[in-house]
Amino acid sequence: MPRKPKRPCRFPGCPNLTDGAYCEEHAKVMEQHYEKFQRGYSPGKRYGRAWKRIRDRYVHKHPLCEQCLKAGRYVAVEEVHHIIPLADGGTNEESNLMSLCRSCHEKIHHERGDR
């Protein structure tokens, strides 16, 4: 049985012919692009098992949202927030952590403009 004819690579400006969507040269580049921009965010890639242990220990000590508690509301913790982000040189020390509900956490990041 005859094979399908090869098609041009879908990468812009690439003259190579291929059986798939991209030639071997550009297949890896496009896979990295897909992993970085198309797939959903995975906290496991950034934080890992050590962060989960630190987070669980902090939530056990601070089970209520600290912002809501100041306002007199009792809301369970959903997120542990870094006061100084890790990207800006913050650490996972307890002095740099804050327990928050999801709405307070989103409000803080919306005010900063980083999400």
C-alpha positions as CSV (number, residue, x, y, z in Angstrom):
1,M,0.0,0.0,0.0
2,P,1.5,3.4,-0.9
3,R,2.3,5.9,1.8
4,K,0.8,9.4,2.1
5,P,2.9,12.1,0.4
6,K,5.0,14.2,2.8
7,R,3.7,17.7,3.6
8,P,5.6,20.9,4.4
9,C,6.5,21.5,8.1
10,R,3.9,23.8,9.8
11,F,6.7,25.9,11.4
12,P,6.7,29.3,9.7
13,G,9.3,29.5,7.0
14,C,10.5,25.9,7.2
15,P,11.0,24.2,3.8
16,N,11.4,20.6,5.2
17,L,8.9,17.9,4.3
18,T,7.5,15.7,7.0
19,D,5.0,12.9,7.7
20,G,3.6,14.6,10.8
21,A,2.8,18.3,11.5
22,Y,6.4,19.4,12.2
23,C,9.8,18.2,11.0
24,E,12.1,16.6,13.5
25,E,14.0,19.9,13.9
26,H,10.9,21.9,15.0
27,A,8.9,19.1,16.7
28,K,10.8,19.6,20.0
29,V,10.6,23.4,19.8
30,M,6.8,23.2,19.4
31,E,6.5,20.6,22.2
32,Q,8.3,22.9,24.6
33,H,6.1,25.8,23.5
34,Y,3.0,23.7,24.1
35,E,4.2,22.7,27.6
36,K,5.0,26.3,28.5
37,F,2.0,28.1,27.2
38,Q,-0.9,25.7,26.3
39,R,-1.0,23.4,29.3
40,G,-2.5,24.4,32.6
41,Y,-0.5,25.6,35.6
42,S,0.9,22.8,37.8
43,P,1.9,23.9,41.3
44,G,3.8,20.6,41.7
45,K,6.4,21.7,39.1
46,R,7.2,24.9,40.9
47,Y,6.8,23.9,44.6
48,G,7.1,20.2,45.1
49,R,6.8,17.9,48.1
50,A,8.8,20.1,50.5
51,W,6.5,23.1,49.9
52,K,3.5,20.8,50.6
53,R,4.9,19.9,54.0
54,I,5.7,23.5,54.9
55,R,2.2,24.6,53.7
56,D,0.4,21.8,55.7
57,R,2.4,22.7,58.8
58,Y,1.5,26.4,58.5
59,V,-2.2,25.7,57.8
60,H,-2.3,23.5,60.9
61,K,-1.1,26.4,63.0
62,H,-3.2,29.1,61.2
63,P,-6.5,27.4,60.1
64,L,-8.4,30.7,59.4
65,C,-7.9,33.4,56.8
66,E,-5.8,36.1,58.4
67,Q,-7.4,38.9,56.4
68,C,-11.0,37.8,57.1
69,L,-10.1,37.3,60.8
70,K,-9.1,41.0,61.0
71,A,-12.6,41.9,59.6
72,G,-14.3,39.6,62.2
73,R,-15.2,36.8,59.8
74,Y,-14.3,33.1,60.3
75,V,-13.3,31.6,56.9
76,A,-11.2,28.5,56.5
77,V,-7.8,28.6,54.8
78,E,-7.6,27.7,51.1
79,E,-4.3,29.2,50.1
80,V,-1.0,30.0,51.8
81,H,0.4,33.2,50.4
82,H,4.1,34.4,50.2
83,I,4.2,38.0,51.5
84,I,7.4,38.6,49.5
85,P,7.1,36.4,46.4
86,L,9.7,33.7,45.8
87,A,10.5,35.3,42.5
88,D,11.4,38.6,44.3
89,G,13.7,36.8,46.8
90,G,11.1,35.7,49.4
91,T,11.5,32.5,51.4
92,N,9.3,29.8,52.8
93,E,9.9,30.9,56.4
94,E,6.8,31.3,58.5
95,S,7.4,35.1,58.8
96,N,6.9,35.3,55.0
97,L,3.7,33.3,54.9
98,M,0.1,34.3,55.3
99,S,-3.0,32.0,55.4
100,L,-5.8,33.3,53.2
101,C,-9.1,32.3,51.7
102,R,-9.3,32.2,47.9
103,S,-11.1,35.5,47.5
104,C,-8.5,37.4,49.7
105,H,-5.7,35.7,47.9
106,E,-7.1,36.7,44.5
107,K,-7.7,40.3,45.8
108,I,-4.0,40.7,46.9
109,H,-2.7,39.4,43.5
110,H,-5.2,41.6,41.6
111,E,-4.0,44.7,43.5
112,R,-0.4,43.8,42.7
113,G,-1.3,43.3,39.1
114,D,0.7,40.1,38.7
115,R,-2.2,37.8,37.8
